[in-house]
Amino acid sequence: MNNIHSLSVIHPEAKIGENVQIGPFCYVDRDVVIGDNTWLGAHVTVFDGARIGKNCKIFPGAVLSAIPQDLKFKGEQTTAEIGDFTTVREYVTVNRGTSYANKTSVGKHCLLMAYVHVAHDCTLGDHVILANNVNLAGHVVIEDWAILEGLVAVQQFIHIGAHSFVAGGSLVRKHVPPFVKAAREPLSYAGVNVIGLQRRGFTPEQINHIQDIYRILFVRGYKVSNAVEIIQQEVEQSGERDRIMAFVKEAVSNEVGIMKGFRQINGSKVRNEERGMRDED
């Protein structure tokens, strides 16, 4: 049985699942689907095209599936999709897609903290965390288990790999490969995301293997093309290696490019505190 507050406006054609709770002063448009056991706090606005999964929590002030902030948008029928068990905190905005991808997608078990903005045609995997005030431009892809700390801004068409971690306040203008920590300005490699990988069950052998790959790619000062050749020749084949290599090859094939290692940006001028990171590099 649903619990819908009398002060909310719900279009009669909206598809509301079982045991859905909707607080006061909400607005739910016509072409909307809300899954079972989902909760909407007060003052939530859900426009046409929203597809909200089961067991989600949508906090006050959130606006889901508003039209894209894109001048090329011509009113086409598109969606904004929120996966099961995802939490959307206060004043988050998720815009629906354009004809480019036809949808904006947020995966399952994600957490979008307060004031996050997810623009048109973005794709977020499962278990993604976007901390407060993260802003994604259009067409951004973020893979499973990635974490972006507060105040991170991501430019359009950026790809952020699985299990990566982007430090707070970063400006992301280049692709971020999987399993790494990214920080500094301009954004660059800051080590392997060891703690995150340990929490998700990666073995010490797997983590060491990933570190070996990134030492060649980012620490030793090779050009990316040369590093890729060395990795393929010298590093034992594995699922992790294949995933990293596939990401890097795709990233360097387009004009955005991949983020650099600290030494690749600063040459031989490496500060003493950076040298202290070798246990992770």
Sine and cosine of phi, psi and omega as CSV:
sin_phi,cos_phi,sin_psi,cos_psi,sin_omega,cos_omega
0.00,0.00,0.75,-0.66,-0.02,-1.00
-0.99,0.13,0.43,-0.90,0.04,-1.00
-0.82,-0.57,1.00,-0.06,-0.07,-1.00
-0.93,-0.38,0.85,-0.53,-0.06,-1.00
-0.91,0.42,0.61,-0.79,-0.06,-1.00
-0.92,0.39,-0.30,0.95,-0.01,-1.00
-1.00,-0.04,0.13,0.99,0.09,-1.00
-0.99,-0.15,0.42,-0.91,0.01,-1.00
-0.93,-0.37,0.91,-0.41,-0.03,-1.00
-0.86,-0.50,0.86,-0.51,0.02,-1.00
-0.89,0.46,0.68,-0.73,-0.06,-1.00
-0.89,0.45,-0.34,0.94,0.00,-1.00
-1.00,-0.06,-0.07,1.00,0.08,-1.00
-0.91,0.42,0.60,-0.80,-0.04,-1.00
-0.99,-0.17,0.96,-0.29,-0.08,-1.00
-0.95,-0.32,0.80,-0.60,-0.03,-1.00
-0.96,0.29,-0.24,-0.97,-0.01,-1.00
-1.00,0.08,0.55,-0.83,0.10,-0.99
0.85,0.53,0.60,0.80,0.07,-1.00
-1.00,0.03,0.69,-0.72,0.04,-1.00
-0.91,-0.40,0.79,-0.61,-0.01,-1.00
-0.79,-0.61,0.87,-0.49,-0.05,-1.00
-0.98,0.22,-0.07,-1.00,-0.06,-1.00
-0.95,0.33,0.44,-0.90,0.13,-0.99
0.90,0.43,0.46,0.89,0.12,-0.99
-1.00,0.01,0.40,-0.92,0.10,-0.99
-0.77,-0.64,0.84,-0.55,0.02,-1.00
-0.85,-0.53,0.87,-0.50,-0.11,-0.99
-0.98,0.19,-0.06,-1.00,-0.13,-0.99
-0.94,0.35,-0.82,0.57,-0.10,-1.00
-1.00,0.00,0.93,0.38,-0.06,-1.00
-0.74,-0.67,0.63,-0.78,0.11,-0.99
-0.82,-0.57,0.79,-0.61,0.04,-1.00
-0.83,-0.56,0.83,-0.56,-0.09,-1.00
-0.97,0.22,0.17,-0.98,-0.04,-1.00
-0.85,0.53,0.55,-0.83,0.15,-0.99
0.90,0.44,0.32,0.95,0.04,-1.00
-1.00,0.03,0.57,-0.82,-0.03,-1.00
-0.88,-0.47,0.75,-0.66,0.13,-0.99
-0.91,-0.42,0.86,-0.52,0.09,-1.00
-0.96,0.29,-0.10,-0.99,-0.02,-1.00
-0.92,0.40,0.48,-0.88,0.16,-0.99
0.88,0.48,0.59,0.81,0.11,-0.99
-1.00,-0.07,0.70,-0.71,0.02,-1.00
-0.91,-0.42,0.82,-0.57,-0.03,-1.00
-0.81,-0.58,0.95,-0.32,-0.08,-1.00
-1.00,0.00,0.12,-0.99,0.05,-1.00
-0.77,0.64,0.64,-0.77,0.05,-1.00
1.00,-0.09,-0.10,0.99,0.00,-1.00
-0.97,0.26,0.70,-0.72,0.08,-1.00
-0.77,-0.63,0.99,-0.15,-0.09,-1.00
-0.97,-0.24,0.77,-0.64,-0.09,-1.00
-0.97,0.24,-0.23,-0.97,-0.01,-1.00
-1.00,0.09,0.49,-0.87,0.13,-0.99
0.85,0.52,0.53,0.85,0.07,-1.00
-1.00,0.01,0.37,-0.93,0.10,-1.00
-0.80,-0.60,0.87,-0.50,-0.04,-1.00
-0.89,-0.45,0.91,-0.41,-0.15,-0.99
-1.00,0.04,0.26,-0.97,-0.11,-0.99
-0.81,0.59,0.62,-0.78,0.08,-1.00
1.00,0.06,-0.15,0.99,0.00,-1.00
-0.92,0.40,0.57,-0.82,0.06,-1.00
-0.80,-0.60,0.91,-0.42,-0.08,-1.00
-0.92,-0.39,0.71,-0.70,0.12,-0.99
0.94,0.33,0.47,0.88,0.20,-0.98
-0.91,0.41,0.37,-0.93,-0.04,-1.00
-0.91,0.42,0.45,-0.89,-0.05,-1.00
-0.88,0.48,0.52,-0.85,0.13,-0.99
-1.00,0.00,0.89,0.46,-0.12,-0.99
-0.67,-0.75,0.86,-0.51,-0.07,-1.00
-0.91,0.41,-0.29,0.96,0.02,-1.00
-0.99,0.15,-0.19,0.98,-0.02,-1.00
-0.92,0.38,0.78,-0.63,-0.08,-1.00
-0.89,-0.46,0.38,0.93,0.05,-1.00
1.00,0.08,0.26,0.97,-0.01,-1.00
-0.90,0.44,0.41,-0.91,-0.01,-1.00
-0.98,0.19,0.93,-0.38,-0.03,-1.00
-0.67,-0.74,0.06,-1.00,-0.08,-1.00
-0.74,-0.67,0.27,-0.96,0.23,-0.97
-0.78,-0.63,0.87,-0.50,-0.16,-0.99
-0.91,-0.43,0.74,-0.68,0.00,-1.00
-0.88,-0.48,0.84,-0.54,-0.08,-1.00
-0.97,0.25,0.23,-0.97,-0.01,-1.00
-0.85,0.53,0.56,-0.83,0.11,-0.99
0.90,0.44,0.34,0.94,0.04,-1.00
-1.00,-0.01,0.61,-0.80,0.02,-1.00
-0.94,-0.35,0.79,-0.62,0.02,-1.00
-0.89,-0.46,0.93,-0.38,-0.11,-0.99
-1.00,0.07,-0.13,-0.99,-0.20,-0.98
-0.86,0.51,0.73,-0.68,0.15,-0.99
0.89,0.46,0.42,0.91,0.16,-0.99
-0.95,0.30,0.60,-0.80,0.11,-0.99
-0.84,-0.54,0.78,-0.62,0.07,-1.00
-0.83,-0.56,0.95,-0.32,0.00,-1.00
-0.99,0.13,0.51,-0.86,0.05,-1.00
-0.98,0.20,0.14,-0.99,-0.12,-0.99
-0.97,0.23,0.04,-1.00,0.15,-0.99
-0.90,-0.43,-0.12,-0.99,0.03,-1.00
-0.91,0.41,-0.25,0.97,0.01,-1.00
-0.87,0.49,-0.76,0.65,-0.02,-1.00
-0.81,-0.59,-0.20,0.98,0.03,-1.00
0.95,0.32,-0.06,1.00,0.03,-1.00
-0.33,-0.94,0.42,-0.91,0.26,-0.96
-0.94,-0.33,0.69,-0.72,-0.16,-0.99
-0.73,-0.68,0.79,-0.61,0.13,-0.99
-0.90,-0.44,0.78,-0.63,-0.13,-0.99
-0.97,0.25,-0.25,-0.97,-0.01,-1.00
-1.00,0.07,0.48,-0.88,0.10,-1.00
0.85,0.52,0.52,0.85,0.05,-1.00
-1.00,0.00,0.33,-0.95,0.10,-0.99
-0.76,-0.65,0.90,-0.43,0.09,-1.00
-0.95,-0.31,0.96,-0.29,-0.07,-1.00
-0.97,0.23,0.08,-1.00,-0.16,-0.99
-0.81,0.58,0.65,-0.76,0.11,-0.99
0.93,0.36,0.28,0.96,0.13,-0.99
-0.93,0.37,0.59,-0.81,0.13,-0.99
-0.84,-0.54,0.82,-0.58,0.07,-1.00
-0.91,-0.42,0.93,-0.37,-0.11,-0.99
-0.99,0.13,0.01,-1.00,-0.07,-1.00
-0.85,0.53,0.63,-0.78,0.13,-0.99
0.92,0.40,0.27,0.96,0.12,-0.99
-0.97,0.24,0.46,-0.89,0.06,-1.00
-0.76,-0.66,0.88,-0.47,0.05,-1.00
-0.93,-0.36,0.71,-0.70,0.05,-1.00
-0.97,0.23,-0.32,-0.95,-0.01,-1.00
-1.00,0.05,0.47,-0.88,0.09,-1.00
0.89,0.46,0.43,0.90,0.05,-1.00
-0.99,0.15,0.65,-0.76,0.08,-1.00
-0.87,-0.49,0.84,-0.55,0.14,-0.99
-0.91,-0.42,0.92,-0.39,-0.05,-1.00
-0.97,0.24,0.01,-1.00,-0.15,-0.99
-0.81,0.59,0.71,-0.71,0.11,-0.99
0.92,0.39,0.34,0.94,0.18,-0.98
-0.93,0.36,0.70,-0.72,0.01,-1.00
-0.82,-0.57,0.84,-0.54,0.03,-1.00
-0.95,-0.31,0.81,-0.58,0.16,-0.99
-0.96,0.27,-0.02,-1.00,-0.07,-1.00
-0.93,0.38,0.46,-0.89,0.15,-0.99
0.92,0.38,0.38,0.92,0.04,-1.00
-0.99,0.14,0.66,-0.75,0.07,-1.00
-0.90,-0.44,0.80,-0.59,0.05,-1.00
-0.81,-0.58,0.85,-0.52,-0.08,-1.00
-0.99,0.11,0.12,-0.99,-0.09,-1.00
-0.79,0.61,0.61,-0.79,0.16,-0.99
0.93,0.37,0.14,0.99,0.06,-1.00
-0.96,0.29,0.53,-0.85,0.03,-1.00
-0.80,-0.61,0.80,-0.60,0.10,-0.99
-0.91,-0.42,0.86,-0.51,0.01,-1.00
-0.96,0.29,0.08,-1.00,-0.12,-0.99
-0.86,0.51,0.53,-0.85,0.11,-0.99
0.92,0.40,0.31,0.95,0.11,-0.99
-0.97,0.23,0.70,-0.72,0.06,-1.00
-0.88,-0.48,0.78,-0.63,-0.09,-1.00
-0.88,-0.47,0.83,-0.57,0.00,-1.00
-0.96,0.29,0.28,-0.96,-0.07,-1.00
-0.89,0.45,0.52,-0.86,0.07,-1.00
0.91,0.42,0.40,0.92,0.05,-1.00
-1.00,0.02,0.57,-0.82,0.02,-1.00
-0.88,-0.47,0.83,-0.55,0.00,-1.00
-0.90,-0.43,0.84,-0.55,-0.16,-0.99
-0.97,0.24,0.22,-0.97,-0.03,-1.00
-0.90,0.44,0.56,-0.83,0.09,-1.00
0.89,0.46,0.32,0.95,0.02,-1.00
-1.00,0.01,0.26,-0.96,-0.05,-1.00
-0.66,-0.75,0.84,-0.54,-0.02,-1.00
-0.93,-0.37,0.84,-0.54,-0.10,-1.00
-0.92,0.39,0.46,-0.89,-0.05,-1.00
-0.85,0.52,0.60,-0.80,0.03,-1.00
0.98,0.21,0.10,1.00,-0.05,-1.00
-0.97,0.25,0.51,-0.86,0.14,-0.99
-0.96,-0.28,0.91,-0.42,-0.12,-0.99
-0.98,-0.17,0.97,-0.25,-0.02,-1.00
-0.92,-0.39,-0.12,0.99,0.00,-1.00
-0.78,-0.62,0.36,-0.93,0.03,-1.00
-0.91,0.41,0.62,-0.79,-0.02,-1.00
-0.93,-0.38,0.90,-0.43,-0.08,-1.00
-0.95,0.31,0.21,-0.98,-0.04,-1.00
-0.93,0.36,0.43,-0.90,0.17,-0.99
0.97,0.26,0.12,0.99,-0.12,-0.99
-0.95,-0.33,0.24,-0.97,0.27,-0.96
-0.97,-0.23,0.68,-0.74,0.01,-1.00
-0.82,-0.57,0.70,-0.72,-0.05,-1.00
-0.38,-0.92,-0.15,-0.99,0.06,-1.00
0.94,0.33,0.07,-1.00,0.06,-1.00
-0.71,-0.71,0.87,-0.49,-0.03,1.00
-0.93,0.37,0.39,-0.92,-0.09,-1.00
-0.84,0.55,0.75,-0.66,-0.04,-1.00
-0.50,-0.87,0.15,-0.99,-0.03,-1.00
-0.89,0.45,0.76,-0.65,0.00,-1.00
-0.81,-0.59,0.39,0.92,0.02,-1.00
0.92,-0.40,0.11,-0.99,0.08,-1.00
-0.99,0.11,0.57,-0.82,-0.01,-1.00
-0.97,0.23,0.92,0.38,-0.14,-0.99
-0.87,0.49,-0.75,0.66,-0.06,-1.00
-0.88,0.48,-0.70,0.71,0.03,-1.00
-0.87,0.48,-0.67,0.74,0.00,-1.00
-0.92,0.39,-0.64,0.77,0.05,-1.00
-0.88,0.48,-0.67,0.74,0.00,-1.00
-0.90,0.44,-0.45,0.89,-0.05,-1.00
-0.98,-0.18,0.23,0.97,0.17,-0.99
1.00,0.00,0.20,0.98,0.09,-1.00
-0.94,0.35,0.65,-0.76,-0.02,-1.00
-0.98,0.20,0.34,-0.94,0.09,-1.00
-0.83,0.55,-0.59,0.81,0.01,-1.00
-0.90,0.43,-0.67,0.74,0.03,-1.00
-0.90,0.44,-0.68,0.74,-0.02,-1.00
-0.91,0.42,-0.68,0.73,0.05,-1.00
-0.88,0.48,-0.63,0.78,0.03,-1.00
-0.88,0.48,-0.69,0.72,0.04,-1.00
-0.90,0.44,-0.65,0.76,0.04,-1.00
-0.88,0.47,-0.64,0.77,0.04,-1.00
-0.86,0.51,-0.66,0.75,0.00,-1.00
-0.90,0.43,-0.72,0.70,-0.07,-1.00
-0.97,0.25,-0.39,0.92,0.14,-0.99
-0.87,0.50,-0.68,0.73,0.01,-1.00
-0.94,0.35,-0.67,0.74,-0.10,-0.99
-0.96,0.30,-0.63,0.78,-0.18,-0.98
-0.86,-0.51,-0.39,0.92,-0.17,-0.99
-0.99,-0.13,-0.59,0.81,-0.15,-0.99
-1.00,0.10,-0.04,1.00,0.13,-0.99
1.00,0.07,0.20,0.98,0.04,-1.00
-0.95,0.30,0.43,-0.90,0.28,-0.96
-0.90,0.44,0.49,-0.87,-0.08,-1.00
-0.86,0.52,-0.66,0.75,-0.02,-1.00
-0.89,0.46,-0.65,0.76,0.04,-1.00
-0.93,0.36,-0.64,0.77,0.01,-1.00
-0.88,0.47,-0.65,0.76,0.01,-1.00
-0.88,0.48,-0.69,0.73,0.02,-1.00
-0.89,0.47,-0.69,0.72,-0.01,-1.00
-0.90,0.43,-0.68,0.73,0.01,-1.00
-0.87,0.49,-0.70,0.72,-0.02,-1.00
-0.92,0.39,-0.49,0.87,-0.02,-1.00
-1.00,0.07,-0.57,0.82,-0.20,-0.98
-0.94,-0.34,-0.38,0.93,-0.08,-1.00
-0.99,-0.16,0.75,-0.66,-0.02,-1.00
-0.85,0.53,0.66,-0.75,0.00,-1.00
-0.90,0.43,0.63,-0.78,0.04,-1.00
-0.32,-0.95,0.19,-0.98,0.08,-1.00
-0.88,0.47,-0.62,0.78,0.01,-1.00
-0.91,0.40,-0.69,0.72,0.01,-1.00
-0.89,0.47,-0.70,0.72,-0.02,-1.00
-0.88,0.47,-0.64,0.77,-0.01,-1.00
-0.91,0.41,-0.69,0.72,0.01,-1.00
-0.90,0.44,-0.72,0.70,-0.03,-1.00
-0.90,0.43,-0.65,0.76,0.02,-1.00
-0.89,0.45,-0.66,0.75,0.02,-1.00
-0.90,0.44,-0.75,0.66,-0.06,-1.00
-0.89,0.46,-0.70,0.71,-0.02,-1.00
-0.89,0.46,-0.65,0.76,0.04,-1.00
-0.92,0.38,-0.65,0.76,-0.06,-1.00
-0.90,0.43,-0.68,0.74,-0.06,-1.00
-0.98,0.20,-0.18,0.98,-0.02,-1.00
-0.99,0.12,-0.20,0.98,0.05,-1.00
-0.91,-0.41,0.14,-0.99,-0.18,-0.98
-0.96,0.28,-0.28,0.96,0.01,-1.00
-0.94,0.33,-0.76,0.65,0.03,-1.00
0.99,0.13,0.11,-0.99,-0.07,-1.00
-0.98,-0.18,0.48,-0.88,0.07,-1.00
-0.89,0.45,0.32,-0.95,-0.08,-1.00
-0.97,-0.23,0.23,-0.97,0.22,-0.98
-0.98,0.20,0.36,-0.93,-0.04,-1.00
-0.87,0.50,-0.65,0.76,0.01,-1.00
-0.93,0.36,-0.53,0.85,0.03,-1.00
-0.92,0.40,-0.46,0.89,0.02,-1.00
-1.00,0.07,-0.66,0.75,-0.16,-0.99
-0.96,-0.27,0.04,1.00,0.02,-1.00
0.88,0.48,-0.74,-0.67,-0.05,-1.00
-1.00,0.09,-0.07,1.00,-0.04,-1.00
-1.00,0.07,0.95,0.32,-0.02,-1.00
-0.98,-0.20,0.84,-0.54,-0.05,-1.00
-0.94,0.34,0.40,-0.91,-0.04,-1.00
-0.85,0.52,-0.61,0.79,-0.03,-1.00
-0.92,0.39,-0.46,0.89,0.04,-1.00
-0.95,0.30,-0.55,0.84,0.03,-1.00
-0.89,0.45,-0.45,0.89,0.00,-1.00
-0.95,0.32,-0.10,1.00,-0.02,-1.00
-1.00,0.00,0.13,0.99,-0.13,-0.99
-0.89,0.46,-0.41,0.91,0.02,-1.00
-0.91,0.42,-0.39,0.92,0.05,-1.00
-0.98,-0.20,-0.44,0.90,-0.02,-1.00
-0.98,0.18,0.00,0.00,0.00,0.00
